[in-house]
Structure formats: structure tokens, C-alpha cells
């Protein structure tokens, strides 16, 4: 585990990838005196490590914001001590698809967030932009109008190499739209669920546009195309190109 200070009282806990994968896992912790708000929980071993580190500092995890409800973002919840939960109201769609029904009860008291919701946590003002890019229950989390947690709309390895967008063809246009919306936040520092922070307008816009080029090539084709064809106009390397096979399945 690597602990990275993003700014005062905001930390990124970064974990390595699993075997034969290129993406690691991030949990972000916002600190308010002896309390912490997490963005995502990753898997149980990740959440347990973050909890142990915070407990050493006599900090209790009291709230969790879920960027979306895929297993690698929510599965750590059972090891935490019943924090208050926040997330997109479409969460049940993802739970039904990806999470065993016997674990659904963990989310029964979820506080539903909208685009008018604001959370105040110590020195942090947290606002939200609901999206349906990578997944229908997605959300950008905007912190002090300086940082934006982008969930899985932009992903990279821990070494900084881009990961291919992960989306089904039926949702690819929504993904292009959510990335276009993200351009409005190009002056912010982007906090990724997988990978390191991105900062600088040119860097952010380029990261967005490379992914849009791939998705647009897919959408503009009347039939399924190869990953090589879809990436021919992109100017960056993408890892996990095998994810292209899931696009049409």
C-alpha cells in the first residue's frame, strides 16, 4: 500500500494490481479531525488496510461516498463499522448485476445523492455530477471545486499508462457524453479510481480526447470493428486492449 498526500487532509491510498492485471485500486480519505470520509472501499483487504492505518491515528471512518457500484469499489464495506453511505440512486441496477443478493443489505440505508446535493465534511465542500458513462450509476465527486474524482471514466495503471475504456456498446455514447462533460473540469486535478492524479488542462483534455477517439470510432462503425481499427487515430498506448472483446458482448 502506498499513501499519497493529495492536499491537506486528503489522501490517496493506492494498492497494486492483482496478478495478470495492469490496474491497481485507490481509496481516497478526507480527514476531519478524528473522522474520515472515504471515496470507495475497493475490496475487503484494501478497506481493512486503510481502516488499520486510520485507526493508528485514532481516526474513525464515519462516511463513505461510492463513485459507482461495481464490486471493486464497494466490496470493502463489510469490514467497516457501519459508516453513513452516499451514492447514486441507480445503485440497485449494478447491485443486481454484480453483487450477491445476500450482501445487498449493506446498502439499504444509502443516502441518495443528486446534482443539488452538497456534503460538508470539515474543510471540504463536496458536490456531485451524476453520469452514465462507464456505468449507469456513475458519479463525479467534486471537492472544493479543485479536485474531481472521476470514478472509472478515466483509468490508468499505477505507472501512468492509459487503460482502454471499459463499457458496453449500448452505453458507449453515454460514455462519450460523460467525458465531454468532464472537459468542463479540465482546470481541476482529476482523482482516478485506478491510477494516479492528472493535472494541467492540456494533460486532462488529451486524456479525455484519446478515450473519445476510441469510443467514437466504435460508434461510427456500422459493424463490430477490431481494437486495432478502433485505436488507429489515437496517439497513446492503451493497456487491457482485450476489454474491447467485452464491448460487443
C-alpha positions in Angstrom: 0.0 0.0 0.0 1.2 3.5 -0.9 -0.2 6.5 0.9 -0.1 9.7 -1.1 -0.9 13.2 0.2 -3.0 15.0 -2.4 -3.5 18.1 -0.3 -4.1 19.0 3.4 -6.3 16.3 4.9 -6.9 14.5 1.6 -5.0 11.2 1.0 -4.9 8.6 -1.7 -4.3 5.0 -0.6 -3.0 3.1 -3.6 -2.8 -0.7 -3.9 -1.1 -2.8 -6.5 -2.8 -4.7 -9.2 -3.8 -8.3 -9.0 -1.9 -11.0 -11.0 -2.2 -10.6 -14.7 -3.9 -7.2 -14.4 -2.5 -3.7 -15.0 -4.8 -1.7 -12.8 -4.4 -1.1 -9.1 -7.0 0.2 -6.7 -7.4 3.5 -5.0 -9.3 4.6 -1.9 -9.4 8.3 -1.0 -9.7 9.5 2.6 -10.8 13.0 3.6 -9.9 13.8 7.2 -11.9 16.0 9.6 -10.1 15.9 13.0 -10.8 12.3 14.2 -13.2 11.3 11.5 -12.7 10.2 7.9 -14.9 10.1 4.8 -13.8 7.6 2.2 -14.4 7.7 -1.6 -14.9 4.0 -2.4 -13.8 1.0 -0.4 -12.2 -1.3 -3.1 -12.0 -4.9 -1.8 -12.1 -6.1 1.8 -8.3 -6.4 2.1 -7.9 -2.8 0.8 -10.6 -1.3 3.1 -9.1 -3.2 6.1 -5.6 -1.7 5.4 -7.0 1.8 5.2 -9.0 1.3 8.4 -6.0 0.0 10.2 -3.8 3.0 9.1 -6.5 5.5 10.2 -7.1 3.7 13.5 -3.5 4.0 14.3 -4.1 7.8 14.2 -7.3 7.4 16.2 -9.4 8.3 13.2 -12.8 6.6 12.6 -14.3 6.1 9.2 -17.8 7.6 9.6 -18.9 8.2 5.9 -18.4 6.6 2.5 -19.2 8.1 -0.9 -19.4 5.4 -3.6 -18.4 6.6 -7.1 -20.4 3.7 -8.5 -21.4 0.2 -7.5 -19.1 -2.3 -9.2 -17.5 -4.8 -6.9 -14.0 -3.3 -6.9 -15.5 -0.1 -5.5 -17.9 -1.4 -2.8 -16.7 -4.8 -1.7 -14.7 -3.5 1.2 -17.7 -2.1 3.0 -18.4 -5.2 5.3 -15.0 -4.6 7.2 -16.0 -1.1 8.1 -18.1 -0.1 11.2 -21.4 0.9 9.6 -20.5 4.3 8.2 -23.1 6.6 6.6 -23.3 5.8 2.9 -23.8 8.1 -0.1 -24.3 7.3 -3.8 -26.2 7.5 -7.0 -29.9 6.5 -6.8 -29.5 4.0 -9.6 -27.2 1.8 -7.5 -29.6 -1.1 -7.3 -29.1 -1.8 -11.1 -25.5 -2.6 -10.5 -26.0 -4.5 -7.3 -28.5 -6.8 -9.1 -26.0 -7.4 -11.9 -22.8 -7.8 -9.9 -23.3 -8.4 -6.2 -24.8 -11.5 -4.4 -28.2 -10.7 -3.0 -27.1 -11.7 0.5 -24.8 -8.6 0.5 -27.4 -6.1 -0.7 -28.5 -5.3 2.9 -25.2 -3.4 3.5 -26.6 -0.7 1.2 -30.2 -0.5 2.4 -29.7 2.9 4.2 -27.8 4.6 1.3 -28.2 8.3 1.2 -29.2 9.2 -2.3 -27.2 12.0 -3.9 -28.4 14.3 -6.6 -26.7 17.1 -8.6 -28.0 19.6 -6.0 -26.5 17.6 -3.1 -23.7 19.1 -1.0 -21.8 17.4 1.8 -19.7 19.5 4.2 -17.0 17.5 5.8 -14.6 19.6 7.8 -12.8 21.9 5.4 -14.3 20.1 2.4 -17.3 21.1 0.4 -18.3 18.1 -1.8 -20.6 18.3 -4.7 -21.7 15.8 -7.3 -22.3 15.3 -11.1 -24.3 12.2 -12.0 -23.1 10.4 -15.1 -23.9 7.3 -17.1 -20.5 6.8 -18.8 -18.7 3.7 -17.6 -21.8 2.6 -15.8 -25.4 3.8 -15.3 -24.9 4.6 -11.6 -21.8 6.7 -12.1 -20.9 9.9 -10.4 -18.2 12.6 -10.5 -17.3 13.9 -7.0 -16.1 17.5 -6.9 -14.1 18.5 -3.9 -13.6 22.2 -3.0 -14.0 23.0 -6.7 -10.3 22.0 -7.1 -10.4 18.2 -7.3 -12.7 15.9 -9.1 -13.0 12.1 -8.5 -13.8 10.7 -12.0 -14.6 7.1 -11.0 -13.7 4.8 -13.9 -14.4 7.3 -16.7 -10.6 7.7 -17.0 -8.4 4.8 -15.8 -4.7 4.2 -15.9 -2.2 1.8 -14.4 -0.3 2.8 -11.3 2.6 3.5 -13.6 0.6 6.1 -15.6 -0.3 4.1 -18.8 -3.8 4.6 -20.0 -6.3 1.8 -19.7 -8.8 1.1 -22.5 -12.3 2.4 -21.7 -14.4 -0.3 -20.3 -18.0 -0.1 -21.5 -20.7 -2.0 -23.4 -21.6 -0.7 -26.9 -25.1 0.1 -25.6 -23.6 2.7 -23.3 -20.7 3.9 -25.4 -22.5 7.1 -26.5 -23.2 8.0 -22.8 -19.5 7.4 -22.1 -18.6 9.9 -24.8 -21.0 12.4 -23.3 -19.7 12.0 -19.8 -16.2 12.5 -21.0 -17.3 15.7 -22.8 -18.9 16.9 -19.6 -15.6 16.2 -17.8 -13.9 18.8 -20.1 -15.7 21.5 -18.0 -13.5 20.4 -15.1 -10.2 20.4 -17.0 -8.7 23.0 -14.6 -9.3 20.6 -11.7 -7.0 17.9 -10.6 -8.5 14.5 -11.6 -8.5 11.8 -9.0 -8.7 8.4 -10.6 -10.1 5.2 -9.1 -7.3 3.3 -10.9 -4.1 5.2 -11.5 -2.5 8.5 -10.3 -3.9 12.0 -10.3 -3.9 14.0 -13.6 -3.4 17.8 -13.6 -3.0 20.5 -16.1 -5.6 21.4 -18.7 -3.6 20.1 -21.7 -3.0 16.8 -19.9 -6.6 16.4 -18.9 -8.0 17.3 -22.3 -5.7 15.0 -24.1 -6.6 12.1 -21.7 -10.3 12.7 -22.4 -9.9 13.1 -26.2 -7.9 9.9 -26.6 -10.6 7.9 -25.0 -13.3 9.7 -27.0 -11.5 8.9 -30.2 -11.6 5.2 -29.4 -15.3 5.3 -28.4 -16.3 7.5 -31.4 -14.6 5.1 -33.9 -16.6 2.2 -32.4 -19.9 4.2 -32.6 -19.3 5.4 -36.1 -18.8 1.9 -37.5 -22.0 0.1 -38.7 -20.5 -3.3 -37.7 -18.1 -4.6 -35.0 -14.6 -3.5 -35.6 -11.2 -4.7 -34.3 -9.4 -2.9 -31.5 -6.7 -2.0 -33.9 -9.2 -0.3 -36.2 -10.8 1.5 -33.3 -7.5 2.8 -32.0 -5.9 3.9 -35.3 -6.5 7.6 -34.6 -5.4 7.5 -31.0 -2.0 8.9 -30.1 -1.4 7.0 -26.9 -0.9 3.4 -25.8 -3.8 1.6 -24.1 -3.4 -1.3 -21.7 -6.1 -4.0 -21.4 -7.0 -3.9 -25.1 -8.7 -7.3 -24.5 -11.5 -5.3 -22.9 -12.5 -4.4 -26.4 -13.9 -8.0 -26.7 -16.5 -7.2 -24.0 -17.7 -4.2 -25.9 -20.0 -6.2 -28.1 -20.9 -9.0 -25.6 
